[in-house]
Amino acid sequence: MKIEMEKLIAHLKAQGFIFQGSEIYGGLANSWDYGPLGAEIKAKLKKLWWGFFVKKNPHNLGLDSSIILNSKVWEASGHLRNFNDPLIDCKECKSRWRADKLIEEKFPELNVGGWTNQQLEEFITAKKILCPKCQKQSFTNIRQFALMFKTNQGVVEDEGSVVYLRPETAQGIFAQYKNCQRAMRKKLPFGIGQIGKSFRNEITPGNFIFRTREFEQMELEFFFAPSDNFDWFEYWLNQVQTFLKDVLKIHPNNFLVREHNKEELAHYAKRTVDIEFKYPFGTGELWGIAHRGDFDLSQHQKFSAQDLTYLDPNTNERYLPYVIEPSVGVERLMLAIFCQAYTEEAVENGERVVMKLPNNLVPYQVAVFPLQKQQNAAAEQLYEELLVDFDAVLDVTGNIGKRYRRQDAIGTPLCVTIDFDTETEKTVTVRDRDTMKQVKVALSELKNYLTTKL
Ligand code: GAP
């Protein structure tokens, strides 16, 4: 089903998943806050990633490094030098554009990533590329726009106090690679995973939570010997797809695997594959898997003047490990999950919106209803009992049909109703979100029944 982004955004807001950031002050462009249900899904998603990529993987460790790092980290990583975009302004209508994107939109076969500003300016003039807004060709010179948020640490705002909000979590891992390896007495191969906020002063944020200036990343840096013959790239590429398909239940028809061609590769990458999701606004990057070689460790070794080599206990050789990096944004993954889950269905008396979320991500696993007011106390008691083992919610307002719709709209897989037979027969009615079928279940069997269904 092709969904409309406006409808999805309105639904997520109305149901308490995602709100516009700073809304009571008119909002802050492209910032989004996660409401009670969105926060719940986000926490579950991060826990699933951590479980799969860190805790349950025999090779890996976890880390939680700072957002603000010594600025030398960004000199070493190349972010201070390379992490900026070439911007031009239209003198006529005052709109601002990325020069490289203006060219690539007209000439999609070109990859202008490595071009100098002069080359970009000359090409725009020669090919008479116009301002997409006013259709004139009257551009300023290109200015480089830094993508890292800059601030000052301490009371004095001078050059020496300049620090940056990290634009990726990866560099915190590289900077602590040696400590992790030593403290945990790890032998290669091993990986370090991290989840945390990253910040990029994106020029073209948008498409809801697809590209924002503040976001969270889940990154794994996997270190291995350059002489290791095992294909760790394929291994992680497969692991990512297994996680998407088997854990998050993302349908294979909804994403594709795209290999970067040589011209497209980032300066540090030996190989990169993107998993792209078919979002309603077009296909876009969801998850990147990059072979970074020893680029990062060798840069940090150079800039820190610390020995970051690994002494191989088998060969007695010293070398810098190679790195495979699977990196994904939490919000971009949530958007994919929401896009797949959002379903409009015709039902007997109209239409229903159902969030067909996988059971391991739903905000609530089970909702408890009384059929009538007189059963409120019994429903409350059952709700409190279920809370011990399940993520449960109690709903006593509106009629039963409305309550089912409300739970469908937030993805609750099972609804349990205290009905007319509960007191005498000791049974309840359990209704399934997807099939809408109802069955009678003995109260004594309820916990087992719910456990097998969830
Ligand atoms: N350490 C490598 C790295 O950061 P990236 O391709 O720039 O590589 C990795 O980012 C992932 O982070 C992307 O695949 C995407 O899921 C997410 N991401 C990047 N920029 C983002 C943004 N502005 N908003 C939301 N997610 C973003």
Residues whose N, C-alpha, C, O or C-beta is under 5 A from the ligand:
A	BS01	GAP	P167 E168 A170 R200 E202 I209 F210 R211 T212 F215 E285 L286 W287 G288 S327 V328 G329 R332
